[in-house]
Amino acid sequence: MEYSVQLTFREQWLDERLKFNDFGGKIKYLTLTDANRVWMPDLFFSNEKEGHFHNIIMPNVYIRIFPYGSVLYSIRISLTLSCPMNLKLYPLDRQVCSLRMASYGWTTDDLVFLWKDGDPVQVVKNLHLPRFTLEKFLTDYCNSKTNTGEYSCLKVDLLFKREFSYYLIQIYIPCCMLVIVSWVSFWLDQNAIPARVSLGVTTLLTMATQTSGINASLPPVSYTKAIDVWTGVCLTFVFGALLEFALVNYASRSDMHRENMKKQRRQCEMEHAASLEASADLLEDGATTFAMPKRDNCCRTWLSKFPTRSKRIDVISRITFPLVFALFNLVYWSTYLFRDDERE
């Protein structure tokens, strides 16, 4: 919630007490390096947290006094300024950071700050920020009223756009890969219990570690960020793959129990088959059988190829998990990219 800036600050005012004879234009201006020798406005940076002057090799400051009494003050300073950020769209967000300059003791009755006509703020052409792009900046006034009066104030609003390529490579793609790796267990044999358990637990722990690492680099906020939605859903998919194996294991044991029951029932039927053969032959002579046609849909026909329930669960998961994850990606990117464009 802060940013640092290094700037050359200039302010100019008219002090008629400092008029002097330029001897027919021979003296363009006088230069001073001691600011205590002239009157200066009591300007301060209202959102400053830390700051310092530059004194290498000499103090980076000068004062120019012109013959008609105009005073130009220039100094090089470094500041750390507060910047309250809204991280709901992080890392697809844009942030507006302000630089506020106000009078500390003189009210607007005595002192008024004005932006210079033309181009009051210049930004270096080779400005490079590692994770942001400075899209534009706006100058405005921000006069404040307190119990002691109204004070003049100037501000510069800097619009920063966060570079998304870093987060795409470091967060989004690895999370997608972890989710896809967790789906490998669907293609393993249901009896390969150590392989499927180790795969599910490893991907789950890796995803949880990456989520905690992301949150450690951000300030704690009370609302949900876009990155929280992404990591939370990816963690849910990985956890769901682990639960799917637990369901498959339970269904496999149930299938084995059902198969044993069928074998016992088949053995009992074979014991009674001999005694029922005579009566069955008599009934077949005068019986007429009517068969009703059955219409099975394509899904049931396809699932009938897999006799066990555990195998059916694996096959359904192979299709359901990727489809749901693809649908989530469609909703996620369309939602947050649309919000970003709307905010812009």
DRENFIVO-387794 format. One record per residue: x, y, z negated of N, C-alpha, C, O in turn. Coordinates in steps of 0.02 Angstrom, whole numbers, plus 50000, padded with zeros to 5 digits. Atoms other than C-alpha are relative to their C-alpha. Layout:
<rs>
XYZXYZXYZXYZ ...
</rs>
This chain:
<rs>
500414993950000500005000050000500435006350000500245011449970 499564994249996501445011950037500424999550063500474994250094 499564999949943502595017150177500555005249988500465009949949 499434995550008504275025850190500125003750065500015001150120 499894995749942504725040050306500615004449987500725006849931 499454995350002506275050150343499855005650049499725004350108 500244994549958505895067350411500425006349989500755007249938 499724993350004506575084550446499415004849990499015005850036 500574995850018505375096450360500195007350012500725009649990 499884992949986505255114550420499375004049982498815001949994 500544995250012504205128950360500275007150011500865008549999 499814993249983504225147150410499495004849973498895003549976 500444994950027503515162650328500325006950009500905007450026 499784993149990503665181550335500075003449932499595003749893 499864996450062504475191050191500305006750020500895007250037 499794993449976504575209550233500565002949957500905007649979 499464997450042505775212550088500684998150026501195001150006 499365002449974507115203250186500185002950068500635000350101 499834996849936507125214650339500705003249996500905005849943 499334997049999508855220650391500145002550071499805000850119 499804997049937509715230150530500424994950040500934992550015 499645004949959510275218650672500535003250044500844999850084 499474996449963511445232050744499934998950075500404996950110 500125000349928510645232150915500014993050028500224992050085 500035006949975510395213350929500634996149991500674990450015 499385003750010512155208650877499924994449949500274989349953 500115005250050511515198750727499344996550016498814999650009 500605003649983510275185350780499624997849937499014998749933 500295002050065509955178450605500564998749951501144997849970 499545001750054510795175450439499844993049974499254991049971 500105006950023511055157750373500224999449927500765001549907 499855001450071510975152850189499944992549988499574989050023 500055007050021511225136050106499754999249929499664993649905 500255000250069510605140649933499295002650000499175008550011 500714998149997508705140549925499785004349941499255007249943 500204996250059508695149049754500065007550010499845011449967 499894992949990509175165849828499415003550034499395009650037 500584997049967507505168549919499374997049969499384991649939 500655002650023505685166649874499784994550049499884995150109 500235005649958504945150049937499304997949978499144998449919 500665002750019503175142849942500094993849956500574990049964 499965005750046502845129949806499654993950029499184991250000 500315005749966502425115949928500244993549968500824992949947 499825006750023502385097849870499594994950040499094996650071 500335005549964501885081049945499544996549950499784993149904 500485002350050500295076049854499964992449994499784989949941 500045007350004500365057449897500694996849997500784991050017 499325002650005502225055349864500074995649938499804997249885 499845004450056502815040949753500745000649981500915000649922 499284999050012504705043149772500265004350057499975004650111 499704995949949505825054949867500695002449979500855002849920 499344997450015507595061549880500255004050060500035003050117 499674996049948508645074149977500614996250025500834991349995 499405002849971510125069950088500585004949991500535010750012 499444995750017511805076750032500664997650030501204999650006 499405002649969513045067450143500095003350068499625003150108 499434998650043514275075350184499865006449959500095007349903 500244993850032513495092250142499244999549994498934995750030 500745000150005511705095550086499685001750067499845006750098 500334999149936510585093750239499435005149993498855003249993 500494994750009509715110550217500295006550025500895007750018 499794993249982509795127950289499415004649997498835002550002 500514994649999508855144450277500245005350048500795007850041 499854994849951508835156650422499555006049987498945005349983 500374993850011508325174650392500085004350062500645006050081 499994996149939507865184750546499925007449983499685009149929 500004992850016507995203750559499325002749982499285007349941 500674997350015506105206550553499704996949937499114998149922 500235002650065505965197050387499734992950002499494990449951 500245006949996505485179750451500524995349971501124996149983 499565004850032506215165350352499824993050025499244991050024 500085006949977506465147850422500394995449952500994996249941 499715004750048506775133950297499974993050030499444990850051 499975006749971507345116750357500404995549953500924997449927 499685004750045507805101450254499844992950022499304991650048 500085007149983508025082850283499864996149935500264996449888 500205003650061507135071750156499754993150019499554991850075 500285006749994506615053650131499474999249947499575000949889 500575000550045504925049650053499714992950003499724989650055 500435005950004503955034549996499315002349980499225004949925 500674997250008502115038650012499494994549991499554989150020 500545004950009500565029649954499554999950061499435005150093 500445000849942499425022850089499484994649984499614988749997 500525005150014497815014250031499774996750065499545000050111 500155003849940497495000550158499384995749992499244993249937 500565004649997495944990950206500224993850038500334994050098 499715006149972496534973050235499474994850020499634988950026 500515004949983494874965050282500144996750067499974990950077 499865002749934495464962550462500724997650006500944995950061 499305002149998497264957950416500064992950026499704988550002 499504995649969498274953850522499785003150066500205004850107 500264996949939497144960650660499765007149985499285009550015 500244993650027497004977550574500395005950028500935005250057 499684993549988497414995650604499965004049935499455003849900 499974996250061497935006950462500145007450015500515009150061 499894992849995497865025850442500355002349936500075001949882 499604997550056499225032850330500085007650007500195010150062 499984992749999499275051250283500625002749967500914999649922 499474996150031500635063650242499695006749981499535010850024 500364994150025499875077350133500485004949968500895003149926 499594994650027500715094050095499545005549974499125008050011 500464995250031499895106249975500405004849956500975003649939 499714995150046500255121449868499854997849929499294995749913 500095002450068500525117249685499695005349954499255003749914 500234995050047500215133749597499655006050030499255009349997 500314994249967499695147049723499354998050033499334993350072 500655001449969497855147249771499975003150069500425006650091 500094997349932497185151649942499945007550001500015010650054 500014992750002496995169649884500705002950010500775008650032 499314997649995498895171049883500404996550054500844999650084 499585003849954499565157249996499564995250041499164991550013 500375004349954498835148350149500504996850048500905000350080 499585003749952499735134850250499644999350066499044997850067 500275000749933499465134450438500484995850042501094996250035 499595003749953500065122450571500265004750054499915009350075 499724995949946501215130050700499644998450066499484992750079 500335000949935500415132650871500454995850046501064996250043 499625004149952500915120451006500064992949977499574989249976 499865006950019501715104550946500315000049930500925000049923 499724999350068501885105250756500364993849974500784994349929 499705006250023502385086950735500344996650059500034995650111 499645003649949503725078250837500234993349971500454992949914 499785006750019504105059650830500564997950048500514999050108 499435002049958505755052550892499764994950052499314990950040 500225004249944505605043551058500194992749988499834988250010 499785006950009506565028051004499774997249932500114993049903 500275002550063505495025050849499824992650008499454990850053 500135007249996505445006250815499824997649931500204998349883 500235003050062504444997850678499954992550010499694990350061 499985007349990504644979050650499314996850007499234992150046 500655003450000502804974850620499425004650018498845002550017 500534995349984501844990350672500185003850063500765004250084 499924995449944501585001550821499645006549983499055006449966 500314993650013501265020050796499625002150063499925004150113 500414998649941499805022950914499925007550011499995009950068 500104992849993499475041350880500025003349931500014999849880 500024996350062499495054950748499595006450010499585009350065 500454994249997498305069150708500175004749943500325002649887 499894994950051498575085450614499335003149980498895004150022 500634997450025497205092650505500135003849935500705004149911 499974996350063496835103050349499624996149947499134992749961 500305003950055496395095850179499985004149936500195001849883 500034995750059496095110450061499624996749943499114993449955 500305003250058495655104749886499785005349950500115010449941 500274995550052494605113149752500044996549933499824990849925 499955002750068494975110549569499725005249951499455010449972 500244995250051494525119149405500395006450000500155011649976 499574994050001495945131349430499985003850066500315009050072 500074996349937495475136549608500074995450060500104989350054 499925003649937495635131449790500705000650025500995006050026 499305000249979497325126249857500044997750073499684993250095 499905001549929497905125750037500374993350007500804991649967 499725006749990498355108750107500024998450074499565000150111 499925002549932498995101450271500094992449997500364989849948 499905007249999498975083150321500134997650072499915000750120 499875003549937499595071750460499754992949992499974989349947 500265006850001498625055750493500364995950053500344997550112 499625004549956499695041850567499604993650009499444990249960 500385006049985498755027750653500484994450021500814994850073 499555005649987499725011350645499594993950021499064992549992 500295006349979499264995450737500494994449983501084994850001 499575005550020499944979250665500164995650060499724993850099 499795004549946500954968650786499774992949984499964990149932 500315006550014500024952150800500444994150021500344988649997 499605005549974501344941850891500384996449945500454990349946 499645003150055502334938850731499554995149962499764989549947 500465004250038500814931850639499754994150042499604988850015 500205005549956500304921550790500514994449999500334988549998 499475005149998501984912650792500134997049931500264991049925 499805002350067502264911450604499424997049960499544993049915 500565002350041500494907850540499494996150041499354990350025 500575003049965499144903950668500194993650036499854988550030 499805006049964500074891650779500214994449953499994988749964 499855005550047500844881750633499394997149966499354991149955 500615002650031499134880550550499624995550048499364990350029 500345004249950498374873950711500364993350008500044988150014 499625006249993499774861150725499884995449940499834989349949 500135004150059499494855250547499314996850003499224990949986 500675002849995497634853050578499984994450052499674989250041 499985005249948497974843250739500374993849976500174988249991 499625005850027499264832350651499564995949952499624989849950 500445003750047497964828050518499514995550038499264990650009 500465004149961496874820950658500324993650025499984989150050 499665006149977498194807950701499774993949961499764988449987 500235005650041497534797250558499384996750029499264990850016 500595003049970495924794650657500184994650051499784990150065 499795004649948496924785150788500414994249973500594989650009 499635005550030497864774250666499534994449979498924995549972 500425005650020497254757050617499735001249930500075003949887 500324998950064496044757150472500334996249943500244997949885 499645003850051497124744450381500685002949984501025000649937 499354996750014498674755750389499905005249945499955011349957 500164995550056498274763050219500585004549981500485010549974 499454995550019500024769550172500135005550051500255011250032 499874995049948500244778450339499475005549999499635011450003 500544995149998498544786950335499985004349937499855010349941 500004996250062498664792050152500585004949999500495010849982 499424995550000500424799150168499925005650050500115011350036 500114994849950499944808550326499505005249974499625011249982 500504995350025498404816250245500255004249942500135010249940 499754996350058499254820950082500555004950021500575010549996 499464995549978500784828350171499735006150035499955011750019 500284994249966499774839450286499615004449953499615010649960 500384996050048498664844950142500475004249956500335010149945 499524996250041500154849950033500365005350040500485010850015 499684995049958501004858650177499555006050014499775011750012 500484994749987499444868550217499895004349937499845010449941 500094996350062499214873350034500615004349985500545010049961 499394996150011501034879050022500025006050046500215011550024 500004994349953500874889850177499495005249980499625011249986 500524995250022499274897750111500245004149940500145010149939 499754996350058500084902249945500575004750020500635010149991 499474995649976501604909350037499735006250034500025011650027 500304994149967500484920750141499725004849948499835010849954 500304995750051499554927349989500525003249955500405008549926 499484997150043501174930249894500295006450027500535010649989 499724994049969501714943650018499495005650007499645010850035 500524994949994500074953350005499775002249931499804998449883 500274997850065499334963949866499354996549985498964995250031 500635003350017497914955649771499415004850010499395010249981 500604996049986496254962349835499384995949983499414989849980 500615003350023494474958349785499574997550057499064994150045 500415002149943493814955249961500384994850041500974993550031 499725005449959494114941550090500305003050063499995007050098 499654997649941495384944950226499904995150057499704989450047 500075004449942495364937950402500474994149995500294988650016 499535005550007496904927550363499764995049948499924989149953 500275004650050496004920250211499484995450032499454989450015 500495004249966494594914150322500354994650042500154988850041 499645004849957495824906050442500324994549958500214988649971 499655005050040496894897350310499504995749960499624989849951 500495003850037495354892250210499664994750042499564989150020 500325004949956494514883850358500494994650021500314988750024 499505005149982496134875350412500134995249942500204989249952 499925004350058496374868950235499414995449991499494989649971 500605004250005494584862550237500024994450052499824988850036 499955005349949494884853050400500514994749980500384988749989 499505004950021496464844950331499734995849942499834989849940 500305003650056495554840450170499444995350025499364989849999 500525004249972494094833750273500284993850034499974988550031 499695005949969495274822250370500214994949946500164988949958 499825004650054495884815050204499374996749971499384990749956 500635003050025494094812550144499724995050051499414990150032 500245004649948493684804250311500324993149992499994988050003 499675006550010494974790750275499704996549939499614990449940 500315003150058494204787850103499334996850020499164991349997 500635002749977492514785450189500114993850044499734989050040 499855005749957493284773850318500214994049958500004988349972 499795005450042494104763550183499424996849963499384990749957 500605002650033492464761950090499574996150049499314990750033 500405003549949491544757150251500334993550020499994988650035 499655006249982492894744250291499884994649948499754988849966 500145004950052492684735750123499274997750001499124991949988 500715001849994490794736350146499884995350058499484990750054 500075004449942490964728450318500254992949984499954988050005 499755006650019492024714450245499514996349956499404990349964 500505003250044490734711150109499404997850040499134992450028 500575001849959489344711150238500164994050044499734989750055 499805005649958490314699150349500014993549960499814988249984 500015006050043490544687050204499294997749985499154991749984 500695001750012488694687750166499694996750062499294992150056 500265003049938488304683850349500254992850009499884988450031 499735006849995489444668750345499644995249954499474989649973 500375004250047488574661950191499304998750024499054993150019 500685000949975486864664950267499994995350061499534991450068 499965004349942487404656450429500104992749980499834988250012 499895006850024488004641250333499354996949973499214991049985 500645002550026486324639750243499524998450057499154993550054 500445001349944485404640950408500184993750037499754990150061 499795006149965486444627150485499794993749962499654988549992 500215005850040486004615650339499274998250012499074992450010 500715001249990484154617750372499814999150074499244997750090 500155000449928484314617250562499754993050020499314992450062 500175006849980484194598250573499274998249982498934994950021 500685001650022482564597050475499485003950039498905001750042 500494995949964481734610550580499994998650075499585001550111 499965001149927482204603850753499364996850027499124998750080 500605003549974480684592350769499415004750005499075005050056 500564995349999479414605450723500105005650051499625008150080 499864994649951480274618250833499864997650070499635001550112 500145002649933480134606750984499264999850015499055001350071 500725000249990478274604650958499725007050014499265007850055 500264993149991477994623450946500205002850068499835006950096 499774997149936478984626951105499564997650058499525001050109 500415002649945477804616051210499405004550016499245005550074 500604996049987476294627351188500095007449987499605011249988 499894992950017477104643851145500195004050062500525001550107 499824995349946477254658451261500335006149969500075009149921 499604994450029478544672051227499925006150044499985005850105 500064993549966478264690151273500575004449976500655005449916 499434995650018479794701651276499835007250017499585008650072 500114992849990479634720451256500665003250020501175002349986 499374996849979480934730451350500215005449950499795009249925 499734994950045482064741351242500415005050040500785003350086 499634994749967482774757851296500475003249948500255006649902 499504997050044484364762851209500305006150033500445006150093 499684994149972485094780051230500754998750009501024993749986 499305001049982486874782351290500454999949939500954996349937 499584999850060487564786351117499994993349964500514990849944 500045006550034486914770251040500344994650041500664990150014 499675005049957487514760251189500765000549993501114995449990 499274999050007489244767951172500244997749931500764994549926 499805002050067489304765350983499954992549988500294989749946 500075007350008488744747251002500634996250021500714990450004 499375003249982490454743651078500454999049940500914994949942 499595000550060491184745950904499584996649946499124999749919 500445003850044490464732550791500005002349927499495001849894 499954998350071491074739150622499855007449989499975011650033 500164993050017490494755050536500635004149991500655010050010 499384996350010492274759950489500295002350067500545007950073 499754998049934492784759950672499575005450031499825009950064 500454994849974491254770150718500155006849969500135011950003 499854993650034491694783350588500635003150030500655009150042 499394997449970493454784850660499875002850070500125008150087 500134997849932492804786350838499595006550000499745011150039 500404993850004491504799450791500445005849976500365011450001 499564994750026492834809250694500485002550054500645008450056 499554998049946493984809350846499685005350045500035009550073 500364995249957492654819250939499745006049960499795011749982 500334994750040491794829050800500505005249975500385011249982 499524995350029493334836750717500275004950051500265011050039 499764995249951494104844250876499455004750026499585010650037 500534995749976492414850650936499825005449950499725011249968 500174995150051492014859150771500565005149992500435011149983 499434995350006493764866650760500035004750059500185010650051 500024995649941493624873250938499435005149994499515010950013 500554995450011491934880850894500185005349949500015011249957 499774995150050492694889050740500475005150031500425011050017 499544995349967494094896550846499625004950044499795010850045 500394995549957492824903550968499655005349958499665011249976 500354995250043491804911650828500495004749966500375010749961 499514996050037493344917650733500295005550043500275011450025 499664995049958494244926250876499515005050030499665010950035 500494995449972492674933550953499765004949946499645010849960 500244995650054492124940450783500515005349982500355011249980 499504995250025493744948450726500295004450054500455010250042 499774995749946494334954550894499465005050019499625010750036 500544995349987492614962350923499975005449946499865011349961 499994995050055492684970750752500575004950009500505010849997 499434995749991494404977250792499885005250055500045011050046 500154995349946493834984950957499475005049979499515010949998 500534995550022492284992250875500285005349953500095011249957 499694995250047493325000350737500435005050037500465010950019 499594995449961494495007550867499575005450032499845009750067 
</rs>
